[in-house]
């Protein structure tokens, strides 16, 4: 379960880091948290993996096997150190061939803590006694009891000719029908289940990434198109971007009544009525695919009814062309800008003034300002 959780956290962390690098810093806290969580749990998983797989750490199962007569002679075929030590004693992988009395011989591999002074007793060819921890499973643990019926070991062929364990009832000479034992995990923990485990880890990592990226899919899509095409699709002045931002703001505010909309390269800010027809306005901020209500607008309108307008009153689709016309009029390109561009949408200061669009930017040497009408017509320099 911890590994599955770590896969989810890993996927979320990687997605958040990539979003931070290519889009914005909205999810910085996610990948930092993911690093902290993984740095805590990864060592614990390694320790648990080493400890949990040690055959000698099952005293109750060993005693149950003794009472049930499930001790059997076994031959050590190979001994390998894993590199893990516990209290300065090595954890070893031991290949054994087991010769039980009630079923055909089989080969298996165990991990067991071995007293370093006893390693010579565990060399290939040595005879040992093992406790079969389950009646219908291959897991065994080496015990110190005298080897029972050691003569059976003399009839064991070389390891490569000893069959692997097979689940199912023992009927000598007949095919064994595999079956799943009660209490077995849905996904096997042995080598045969490795493929399913890897698939589960991948699926959960993708689910973690999706949990981060789906809410900001619009920004991800725009940044991806920018990388693929080399054209700026991530800017709020790209086709369709400001409309999607305003739709998100309208959904969050519960109304499209506003007195001011500010459009920047990376975000949109709008002073929205706290409710339809309200004389109070909050500032809503859209960036990175999400909307934040930043509380009361710093400047409340003096005459709300005269200053308010609706999103539908503005030709937002004309913004990319308006910016292009303003840049052309100034004789500049986007790459030459040192400041901006910005667009401000609000009514003029005079009573009854129409809603207008102000376009501003600078190249470091001069500032430029142009205006457009609510229907998207370019009106020239301001």
N, C-alpha and C positions, 0 to 999 in steps of 0.2 A: 504493500500500500504506500509506503514512504517513497519508493522508487517511482511509482506512478505519479504521486504528487510532485516529486522533483521534476519529472518530465514535463508536467504542466507548467510549473514555475520556470523551467528552462526555456520553454517555447515562448512564454509571455515575456521573459527577460530579453531574449534575443530580438523579438519583434519590437519591444519598446526601445532597445538600443538602436536598431536600424531606423526607427521612426525619429529618434532624437538626432541621429546623424544627418538624415536626408530631408526631414520635414521641419521639426521643431522640438522644443524641450518639454512638451506637455507631459510626457511619460518618463521623464528622468527618474522620478521616484520609483517607478516600477522596476527598471533594470537595476537600480541600486539595491532595492529590497530583494530582488531575485538573487543578486550576488551574495548578499548577507545570508539569505535562507539556504542557498546551496552550499555556501562555505561552512555552515553549521551542520547540515544534514549529511553532506557527502562523506565526511570522516566517520560519522555514526553508521552509515550504511556499510562502509568498508569493514568496520569493526564487527557489526552485526553479521555480515556475510561470513567473516572468518569464524566468529564464535558459533553462529547458528549451524554451520555445516560440520562442526567437529563431532565425529562419531562418539567420542568418549564423554560427551556432555549429556548423556541420556541415562542416568542411573536408574530411574524408574522403569524405563523400557528394558534396560538390561536385566533388572531383577524379574520383570514380567517374562522375558524370554527364558530366563533360567527356570522359572516355575513351570513354564509351558513346554520345556524340553527343546527349545529352539537354539541350543548351542550346537555348533558344527565345526568340523575341522576345515582349515583353509590354508592355502599356500600363498606366500608373498611372492608376487611376480616382479614388482618394481617399487622403489622408494624414491620420492622426490621431495626436496624442501621447497616450500612455497614462498619463502622469504619473510613470512610472518612468524613472530615469536611472542609468546605469552609467558611472563615471568622468566625470561631468558631461555625458555624451552621452545624448540622449533615445532611449528605446525607443518606436518608432512602430508603429501598425497601418496596413498599406498594403493597399488593395484593388487587385488587378491582374486584368487579362484577359490570358490566356496563349494564344498562337497556335502550338502545336507542329506539326511537319510530319507526324507520324504519327497524329494523332487530331484530332477537332474542337476548336475553341477552347473554353475554359472560364474561369470566373471563380473566384477564390479570395481569401482574405485571409491575410496573413502578419504576423508581428511581427518586426521587425528593428531592430537597433541602427543608428542613422543618425548619421553625423558631422554635427554641427550646421551646419558650413559648407557641407554638400552638400544641405541641405534644399531649396534652390531647384531642384535637379535632379530632385526627386521630386514635383513638383507635378502635379496631374491633367492628363492628356494627354501626359505625357513618355513617351518610349520607352526601355525598358531591356532588358537581357538577364537571363534567369533560368535557374537550373539546376534542372531537375526532379529532386528528390532521390531519387525512386523512379520506376520505369517505370510502375507501376500505382497511383500515388497522386497526389493533387493538390498536395502540398506542394512549394513552390519557395523558392529563395533568390535575391535580386538579387545579381548579380556585376558586376564592372567590365569584362567583355569587350565588344567591339564588338557592336552589335545585329546578329544574323544574320537575313538575309532580312526586312528591315524592311518590305518591300512587303506582307507578309501582314497587318501591323497596319493598313494603310490599308483593308483589307476588313472589319475588325472592326466590328460594329454597336455601338451604345451598350451600356453595361454591363448594363442591365436586359434586354437582348435576347440576352445571351451566356448560354449554359446553364451550370448548375453541373456540377461533376465527377460522373460516374457510373462506378461500378465495372463491370468486366466487359470482355470482348473488344470491340474496336472493329470494328463492322460498320456502315458508313454506311448510313443509311436503314432500319436494323433496330433493334428494341428491344434495349437492353443488359440483359443478365441480371446482377443484382447478385451479388457473391460476396465471401466473406470471405477476405482475404489471409493467407497464412501469417505468423505473428508478430504479427498484430493482437491487441490486448487483447480479452478476452471482452466487456467493456463499452467501447464506443467512447469516445474522448477528445474527439471533436468535438461540435458542437451536437446532432447526431442521437443521441448517446449520453447527453445531459444527463439525460433522464428516468430512464434506467436507473441512472445514477450517483446521482442524488438518492434513488432507491428503495433502492439499496444502503446509502447513508449512513443513511437512516431505519431500515432493518432492523438495522444494526449498532448504532445508538444505542439502539434498543429492546432489543437483546441485552445491551448494557452495563447498561441499567437493570434488566433481568431478573436479571442476575448479582448485582446488589446486593439486589434486593427479594424474589426468590423464597425465599431462606433465611429471610426474616422476613415471609413472606406473612401469617401470623396477625396480627401487629401492624399490618401495612398494612391488612388487611381491617377490623380493629377501629377503627383511626383513621379510615378512610374512612367507616364506618358512623356514627361519632361526628359527623363533619362533616356528613354528609347528614341524619341524623335529629335531631341536637341532643342525643341521649342519650349517656351515657358508656359506650361499648362498649370503650374502650381500657383501662379499669381492670382490675386482676386480680380485682376483685370483680364484674365483669360476667359474665353467664351463659357458662359453658364455658371461660372464660379460664384459671382456675387448673388445671383438669383438663389442658388442653393443655400448660401449663407443666410440670406434674409428669410428664406423659408424656415430654416432652423430657428432663427430669432423669433419669428412670428409664432411658431409652435410653443416656444418656451414662454413668451410674453402673454400668449392668449389673445393677442390683437395685432393688427398691422398699423395701428395709429402711432405716428411718430412726429417729432418736430425737427429731427436732425439725424442724418445718416452720414457717417464718415467711412470711406473705403480706402484702405491702405493695401500695400502689396501682400501682406501676410494675414491681415485680419480686417474685420468689419465691426464698427461700433455704432449703435443706434440708441437714441433716447426714446424709449417706448412708454406709452400710457400704461399706468399700473392696471387699468381695466378699460374696456371700451367706454369712451366719453369722459374718462377721468381727467382732472386738471393736474394730476401729479405724474411725474415721469421718472422712470428708472433707466439707468444705462445698462444695455446688454452688449456683451462682448463675445464675438465669434472668432475662434482660432483653433486650428488643429482639429476641426470637425466637431467641436463641442461649443456649447453656449454657456456663458456665465452671467448671472445677474449681479452686477457690481453695486447695486443699491441706488439710492436717489441720485439723479443727475446733478452734477455740480452746479449747473445753471438751469433753474426752472424757468419755463416760458412766462413772460409777463402777461401775455394774452393767448392762452392755450388754444381757444377756438379759432383765432385768426392765424396761428402759426402751424397748427397741426395739418398733416396730410397723410395719405395712405400709400402703402407700397405700390398699389396698382396704379397710382397716379404718375409713376416714373417709368420711362423706357430703359430699364436696367440692361437690356440686351444691347443697347447702343454704346455702353461704356467702353468696350475695346476700341471701337471706331472713333469715339470722341477723343480718347487718349492718343490714338494714332494721328488724328488731325491736329491736335494741339502740339505734338512733337514735330510734326511736319512744319507747322507754322513757325515754331521756334528754331527749326533747322537742326534738331538734335535727334539722337537715337536713344533707346532705353539704356544702352551700355554707357552712354556719356553722362547719365544723371548721377549727381552726387547727393541729391536730396529728393525724396518722393519717388514716384508720383503719388498724389493724394487727390481724392475727389470728395467734395462736401456737397450734400444735398439738403437744402433748407429754403424757406421762403425769404424774400428780401425783407429789409427792415421797415420799409414803408407799408402802411396799412393797405391790405388788398393786393400786395405784390404777389406775383406768381412764384411757384416753386422753381428754383433754378439749380443748375449743377456747376460747381466751381472746380476747375482742374488746375492743380498747382504742382510745380516741380522746380528744381534748380540744378545747375551744372557746376556749382562751385564758384562761378564768376558772376552769375546773375540769377535772379529768381524770376519765374514766369508764371503768369496767371491767365487763365482763359475761362470762358463761360459757355454753358450749353443750356438748352431749354429742357423742360421736363419730358418732351416727346423725343429727345435725343438729337435735336438739331444743334450743330456747332455754330456758335454766335461770334466767335473771334476772341481777341484779347480783352481783358477786363481793364 
